[in-house]
Amino acid sequence: MKADTKIAAASPQLPAVEKSPTGIAGLDEVTYGGLPKGRPTLLCGFAGCGKTIFGMTFLYNGAVDYDEPGVFIAFEERPEELIKNVGSLNYDIQKLITEKKLAVDHVHIDPNEIAESGDYDLEGLFIRLGFAIDNIGAKRVVIDTIETLFGGLSNELILRSELRRLFEWLKQKGVTAIITGERGESTLTRYGLEEYVADCVILLDNRVHDQLSTRRLRIVKYRGSAHGTNEYPFIIDEQGITVMPITSSGLAHDASIERVSSGIPDLDAMLEGQGYFRGSSILVSGMAGSGKSTVAAHFVDSMCASGRRCIYFAMEESQQQITRNMRSVGLDLQKWADKGLLKFSARRPNLFGLETHLAAMHRDVSDFDPAAVVVDPMSALMNAGVTTDVHSMVLRLVDFLKARGVTALFTNLGMGIADNTSTQMQISSLMDTWLLLSNRESNGEHNRQLYLLKSRGMAHSNQVREFILSAEGIKLRDAYVGPEGVLTGSARLAQEAKDKAASLVRAQDMERRSRELERRRREIAAQIEILQAQLASDTDEEALLSREGVAREDQLTADRVAMGTSRQVAATQNERAATTVGKPKT
Amino acid sequence: MIENDGYNLRLYVAGQTPRSVAALANLKKICEQHLAGRYEIEVVDLMKNPALAQRHQIVAIPTLIRQLPEPLKRIIGDLSNLEKVLVGLDIQPT
């Protein structure tokens, strides 16, 4: 009764229903604290969906973690079998039994051995249960498939009334009980146990799709308490049961502004020169052979080089294959693996269902605590489940990684941007950065191109770059963009050569023209000189002429003067005569 | 003959309920009629000794177990149906 204060605090809006934590990862979250305390819970499902394991886990966790001893009443398995079966989960039941923290009682009913004569009741079962509970002070009880009674005893009327009495009695005892029941055709349980156990009903399911099975859990009802209503996948493995709710329905991750290098300097340059955001999700998609794994390996290499840990989830290649292949581009991943900074986790996608993959990844990440993970390729997982399942799985994985601040790089085999399959679209929306690698075929060769389709939260480059895999790693070159489109590879080289030739011709042409101009300029200058010489000679001549003119004038004047002087007298006489002739008229 | 043919019967009850009392009375009557002198009845009250319920695999009350002769046989109920008791205990009516 001590543990409930903690649970009540976990769900302050519901103080009415006390809860008993199951200690099953995830289940206590979707039930907001656990199963109803002191009340029976019905756990139903088809054969092989994990009811017994579930019950045993409830008891084991109760005994080990919550100091609540438990009683397991097994109708189907003998205690030795049971102990052996759950031994695969690392549950040391025998030790708990010795420590009186757990009691296992096998109720064996063989209809061939039993004859019925007259009325009876199941007081014997009550006494056994009561004795076992009181003996170890049990707070928890699991009754594993009580419906076996219906096969062993024929008087259903008695059985039903006794079952009703049993559940009432369990409530009075104040034990938190799980009653398992086999699923019926159209009812939750074959014999309608849900009629008697009305407080909490949990349904387990094991569905097979494409030959891969996925276990799911759903809380059908939980009287007096809120609960998650979805179907939650769960897994059973050597570490027990893990239910996987979509943990961050609130989307409340911390968004880091810290950057981590992509390991490719040229790519960093496209991402504001700094690389990805820490804790972001990066999708690298492209066709086969477009260099996705190499981009991933560069990232891993740079993370490890800065002393941070990485996990490489390889879905298609083995560790040896990856390290060998990356050596060809100058990356030595083995070195990091040897130093313990890099962990390879290679699993075939169809080895098990999605949920198991997810859980395995969860565990690897929790154990290794990496700064970055690579899932290469994620598309391989799509073959391991339905699209919607893959989406929800990736969503949960991304959530989980973001919540831990782990930078995740997923590669995705796709046909590039033209391939808008729903899967790619759905997943790409979860990603913060989307790198698109493509292979362009032109002039009989394939050339790799890289381009940043999106990168949330930064001013990233919008340029298509040519992506070159060399022995020194990835190099990005500006793709040639000209009138003939984007050219890469030898087409780019050819175009560059063509350009060079053209520019040479242009240069020569220019030189020729400038020489011509120079020549003409000189010609004109020469002409100007000639004209100026002419002008000068003309001017001289003019001066000469005018000097000659003046001289001649002077000469004439002088001549005239001389002549006048010589004819002075005659002139005076003439003048006088003329004056006398005129005088008589006045 | 009695040694080989002897019936060792054990009746499990839970306190003195009417059903238990009836069962014991019915059993005694049957034994007197058909097994006179070659039977032994042991009554086990599980209320007094609850640990025995688990050890002897008792679920229903009352339960009658034929310990001897082999093989072990179980009859549950208040033994009011004579025929079923005889068949169950493998007794030839005399």
Boltz contact constraints between the chains, C-beta under 6 A:
constraints:
  - contact:
      token1: [A, 105]
      token2: [B, 54]
      max_distance: 6.0
  - contact:
      token1: [A, 107]
      token2: [B, 59]
      max_distance: 6.0
  - contact:
      token1: [A, 108]
      token2: [B, 57]
      max_distance: 6.0
  - contact:
      token1: [A, 113]
      token2: [B, 74]
      max_distance: 6.0
  - contact:
      token1: [A, 114]
      token2: [B, 74]
      max_distance: 6.0
  - contact:
      token1: [A, 115]
      token2: [B, 75]
      max_distance: 6.0
  - contact:
      token1: [A, 115]
      token2: [B, 84]
      max_distance: 6.0
  - contact:
      token1: [A, 115]
      token2: [B, 88]
      max_distance: 6.0
  - contact:
      token1: [A, 116]
      token2: [B, 76]
      max_distance: 6.0
  - contact:
      token1: [A, 116]
      token2: [B, 77]
      max_distance: 6.0
  - contact:
      token1: [A, 117]
      token2: [B, 75]
      max_distance: 6.0
  - contact:
      token1: [A, 117]
      token2: [B, 77]
      max_distance: 6.0
  - contact:
      token1: [A, 117]
      token2: [B, 79]
      max_distance: 6.0
  - contact:
      token1: [A, 117]
      token2: [B, 81]
      max_distance: 6.0
  - contact:
      token1: [A, 117]
      token2: [B, 84]
      max_distance: 6.0
  - contact:
      token1: [A, 117]
      token2: [B, 85]
      max_distance: 6.0
  - contact:
      token1: [A, 118]
      token2: [B, 77]
      max_distance: 6.0
  - contact:
      token1: [A, 118]
      token2: [B, 78]
      max_distance: 6.0
  - contact:
      token1: [A, 118]
      token2: [B, 79]
      max_distance: 6.0
  - contact:
      token1: [A, 118]
      token2: [B, 80]
      max_distance: 6.0
  - contact:
      token1: [A, 118]
      token2: [B, 81]
      max_distance: 6.0
  - contact:
      token1: [A, 119]
      token2: [B, 77]
      max_distance: 6.0
  - contact:
      token1: [A, 119]
      token2: [B, 78]
      max_distance: 6.0
  - contact:
      token1: [A, 120]
      token2: [B, 60]
      max_distance: 6.0
  - contact:
      token1: [A, 120]
      token2: [B, 76]
      max_distance: 6.0
  - contact:
      token1: [A, 120]
      token2: [B, 77]
      max_distance: 6.0
  - contact:
      token1: [A, 121]
      token2: [B, 61]
      max_distance: 6.0
  - contact:
      token1: [A, 122]
      token2: [B, 60]
      max_distance: 6.0
  - contact:
      token1: [A, 123]
      token2: [B, 14]
      max_distance: 6.0
  - contact:
      token1: [A, 123]
      token2: [B, 61]
      max_distance: 6.0
  - contact:
      token1: [A, 124]
      token2: [B, 53]
      max_distance: 6.0
  - contact:
      token1: [A, 124]
      token2: [B, 58]
      max_distance: 6.0
  - contact:
      token1: [A, 124]
      token2: [B, 59]
      max_distance: 6.0
  - contact:
      token1: [A, 124]
      token2: [B, 60]
      max_distance: 6.0
  - contact:
      token1: [A, 124]
      token2: [B, 61]
      max_distance: 6.0
  - contact:
      token1: [A, 125]
      token2: [B, 59]
      max_distance: 6.0
  - contact:
      token1: [A, 127]
      token2: [B, 46]
      max_distance: 6.0
  - contact:
      token1: [A, 127]
      token2: [B, 50]
      max_distance: 6.0
  - contact:
      token1: [A, 127]
      token2: [B, 53]
      max_distance: 6.0
  - contact:
      token1: [A, 128]
      token2: [B, 53]
      max_distance: 6.0
  - contact:
      token1: [A, 128]
      token2: [B, 54]
      max_distance: 6.0
  - contact:
      token1: [A, 131]
      token2: [B, 50]
      max_distance: 6.0
